[in-house]
Structure formats: structure tokens, C-alpha cells
Amino acid sequence: MAYTPNDFKNDVLKEIEKGYAPVRIAEFAQGIYEELDVDSSTEFFYRIQGVMMMEMGPEFVMTETQLRNYLDKIVEDLSED
């Protein structure tokens, strides 16, 4: 079964439940990306990369609320009907 945007959201939410640490969550998202070997030309990759970027510096960090909203938006935008 293919890894879906909803799977990504659920996995990241589980990581958030361990405590909100943007760099750790970014590294977690990168691990998912590397495990899946996601096609870098897909919108899903770009959205995962948005989470991965939080480790690049404070200007890329999302608050927990922003990240939760971002994850909801990924599912909303990319889920197949």
C-alpha cells in the first residue's frame, strides 16, 4: 500500500505527541522521505520538504499550531477523492 499524505500527517502527529521540538520533527520527516524514496518532482515531496526545512533555521520553524494546520492542508490538498 502506498504511503499517503494522511499517513504522513498521522506519523508526524505521533512525533509531536512526544513533545514539540521542530528540529527533531524535521529530522523525523527527513527520515520518512529517505525511507520512502519519494519522487522529488511530486507535490507530496515538496510538502514533506516544508517540514524538513524547519531544521534549516529559525526563519523556517513553524509553531506547533502552524505545523498542525500545514499537515491538515497537505491532506486536504493532496488526498485523492
C-alpha positions in Angstrom: 0.0 0.0 0.0 1.3 3.5 -0.9 2.3 5.9 1.8 -0.3 8.7 1.7 -0.4 12.3 2.9 -2.7 11.2 5.7 -0.1 8.6 6.8 2.5 11.4 6.9 0.2 13.6 8.9 -0.5 10.8 11.4 3.1 9.9 11.8 4.2 13.5 12.4 1.4 14.0 14.9 2.6 11.0 16.8 6.1 12.6 16.8 4.6 15.9 18.1 3.0 14.0 20.9 6.5 13.2 22.2 7.0 17.0 22.7 7.2 19.8 20.2 10.8 20.1 19.1 10.9 21.5 15.5 14.4 20.2 14.7 13.6 16.7 15.9 10.3 16.7 13.9 12.2 18.0 10.8 14.7 15.2 11.1 11.8 12.7 11.5 10.2 14.0 8.3 13.6 13.6 6.5 13.8 10.0 7.7 10.3 9.3 6.2 11.4 11.0 3.0 14.6 8.9 2.8 12.8 5.6 3.7 10.1 6.2 1.0 12.4 7.4 -1.7 9.7 9.9 -2.6 9.9 11.2 -6.1 11.3 14.7 -5.8 9.2 16.0 -8.6 5.9 15.4 -6.7 3.8 17.9 -4.7 3.9 15.4 -1.8 7.8 15.7 -1.8 7.5 19.5 -1.7 5.1 19.3 1.2 7.4 16.9 3.2 10.3 19.2 2.4 8.3 22.0 4.0 8.5 20.1 7.3 12.1 19.1 6.8 13.1 22.8 6.3 12.4 23.5 10.0 15.9 22.4 10.8 17.4 25.0 8.5 17.0 27.9 10.9 14.5 29.9 12.9 13.1 31.6 9.8 11.8 28.2 8.7 10.3 27.0 12.0 6.6 26.6 12.3 4.8 26.8 15.6 3.0 23.7 16.7 -0.3 25.2 15.6 1.1 26.2 12.2 2.5 22.7 11.7 -0.8 21.0 12.6 -2.6 23.3 10.1 0.1 22.6 7.5 -0.5 18.9 7.9 -4.2 19.3 7.6 -3.7 21.3 4.4 -1.4 18.6 3.0 -4.2 16.1 3.4 -6.9 18.4 2.1 -4.9 19.4 -1.0 -3.4 16.0 -1.9 -5.9 13.4 -0.8 -7.4 11.6 -3.7 -11.2 11.7 -3.9 
